[in-house]
Amino acid sequence: MFRSILPRAAPKSVLQSVRGAQTSFRASNIYFQDRLRRGYASEAEEKDLVIIGGGVAGYVAAIKAGQAGLKVACIEKRGTLGGTCLNVGCIPSKSLLNNSHLYHTILHDTKHRGIDVGDVKLNLATLMKAKETSVSGLTKGIEFLFKKNGVEYIKGTGAFVDEHTVAVNLIEGGETSVKAKNIFIATGSEATPFPGLTIDEKKVITSTGAIALQQVPKKMVVIGGGIIGLEMGSVWSRLGAEVTVVEYLGQIGGPGMDAEISKMIQKMLTKQGMKFKLNTKVMSGDDSGETVKISTEAAKGGKEETLDADVVLVAIGRRPYTSGLGLENIGLETDDKGRLVIDQEYRTKIPHIRVIGDVTFGPMLAHKAEEEGVAAVEFLTKGYGHVNYGAIPSVMYTHPEVAWVGQNEQELKAAGVKYKAGSFPFSANSRAKTNLDTEGIVKFLSDAETDRILGVHIVGPNAGEMIAEATLALEYGASSEDVARTSHAHPTLSEAFKEAAMATYDKAIHY
Ligand SMILES: Cc1cc2nc3c(=O)[nH]c(=O)nc-3n(C[C@H](O)[C@H](O)[C@H](O)COP(=O)(O)OP(=O)(O)OC[C@H]3O[C@@H](n4cnc5c(N)ncnc54)[C@H](O)[C@@H]3O)c2cc1C
């Protein structure tokens, strides 16, 4: 379990703690006193719950709390709801992935299907507009859901004044403050910068710049071959950039990706035109000229090289974001990775302050943040909640997609677990064959003795949808035989899933 268990402080009555807080606040902080006097209507009533951050973790928790009948407010400083995911993450990147894939398909994959296409042109401005339309539709949708569920939306930056009071610097100008019996911190994460390279989101970019470039770069270097780097790299590669990915590790996709699958997707992306430099360390960068020069060295020392690029994408990971939150005013500290430390019920050492999403432990994924939003409210309202951290799927939305859930082969080997492996190629699946889209495999790993599924790893068309079945199987403790004996519609890609399960407990039929 990755959470550290903290001793629980003796519960104070809400009234006691609010009064106590007010006293120390009055005594210690004249600045915030002044802010409170200039407050707005919302400060008049004490909320049951205030959530700082309107990203996936925060907005889901707010809606769930509203549904449970709590008096709830959500503070968001961005001006739109949905956080990184809806504004600059999952959604805009998938819009660009989808449309760049269509463009690439029309350019390179129509002739043998009997479709002759005339002059194909990229209109990057319209491609970006389509992305913005999806984003604004979805973020406005969350505002609608807030209204529907009685959530008060406060647009501004929240900072702790004391354990029950959050001051808000409002976007529209002015300040207010809110008091609450309970507070959730859901402030998310930010891109980790690369030392020595100044991010200007034009020449040296993070994923935020990568979803908004105004022209296709000639040469792009991606520092970091994890999911975000590969997704954004493949968007710009499809649109015509010469993309080189520099990765410190010996495999792409990050350590969670099964090594066999990682090798396969690397080959496929190489075939699509991307270049990879693995086991390679970026030493420094020089962005003073028209292009950016990146100096690299073999990870184990030795071979040096300089890469030249019009645009460098820094994709070396994300770090928890707590800047300006006033944690010092309530004595909360972060660990060495910047994460807020919590117990199994998402509580900090101040029990009525909980933390959910990217800003605390676990994979930085939107669906993980969402699960925590629901569970944290349930812990608050019912005393129990449920998130199975062993069954959180990961998806990389390249083409083909890569998706997995549970443990990979290298993890099982390292843990000394005896397992069986079975796989099935899409090249033997009837639907993949009719779609002329046959690259990839489905691979099951199950316990050698009990056949209980330990992990499922897919590279292939629609892997991101297919992994839901594997996740459900894992959640219910299914065996590969359970899946193999379940009827799957014909002709579908999901038959490859069933056949891989068959290959694990016995033999596949069609391969
Ligand atoms: C390019 C990219 C692609 C991604 N694609 C996927 C994907 O396909 N699938 C997936 O599962 N995950 C994806 N992710 C990760 C996903 O976006 C995050 O895991 C998710 O957004 C985390 O949600 P969160 O609510 O914890 O944090 P966030 O979404 O970061 O939300 C936190 C919010 O808090 C606000 N905030 C911070 N401090 C304050 C404050 N003091 N006062 C008020 N507001 C504050 C911020 O403005 C922000 O809106 C992607 C991320 C990126 C960058």
The ligand as an ORCA input file, in Angstrom:
! r2SCAN-3c Opt
* xyz 0 1
  C      -1.206     16.246    -22.176
  C      -1.868     15.393    -21.126
  C      -2.646     14.333    -21.514
  C      -3.261     13.547    -20.565
  N      -4.035     12.503    -21.001
  C      -4.631     11.721    -20.097
  C      -5.460     10.659    -20.520
  O      -5.643     10.429    -21.707
  N      -6.065      9.900    -19.580
  C      -5.879     10.133    -18.247
  O      -6.426      9.398    -17.438
  N      -5.104     11.145    -17.805
  C      -4.488     11.952    -18.697
  N      -3.732     12.997    -18.266
  C      -3.596     13.200    -16.799
  C      -4.828     13.910    -16.237
  O      -5.004     15.128    -16.912
  C      -4.646     14.155    -14.746
  O      -4.356     12.938    -14.104
  C      -5.917     14.737    -14.129
  O      -6.218     15.968    -14.740
  C      -5.746     14.928    -12.626
  O      -6.871     15.544    -12.094
  P      -6.775     16.449    -10.786
  O      -8.154     16.928    -10.547
  O      -6.068     15.737     -9.727
  O      -5.833     17.668    -11.184
  P      -5.969     18.768    -12.314
  O      -6.748     18.276    -13.453
  O      -4.596     19.271    -12.554
  O      -6.866     19.898    -11.635
  C      -6.422     20.685    -10.594
  C      -7.080     22.033    -10.710
  O      -6.814     22.766     -9.533
  C      -6.678     24.131     -9.856
  N      -5.928     24.778     -8.781
  C      -4.654     24.542     -8.387
  N      -4.347     25.296     -7.303
  C      -5.459     26.020     -7.022
  C      -5.772     26.961     -6.024
  N      -4.893     27.306     -5.095
  N      -7.008     27.511     -6.037
  C      -7.936     27.144     -6.978
  N      -7.679     26.273     -7.940
  C      -6.475     25.701     -7.947
  C      -5.928     24.083    -11.190
  O      -6.145     25.295    -11.912
  C      -6.542     22.881    -11.860
  O      -7.581     23.247    -12.734
  C      -3.103     13.825    -19.184
  C      -2.335     14.914    -18.781
  C      -1.722     15.697    -19.738
  C      -0.897     16.865    -19.292
*
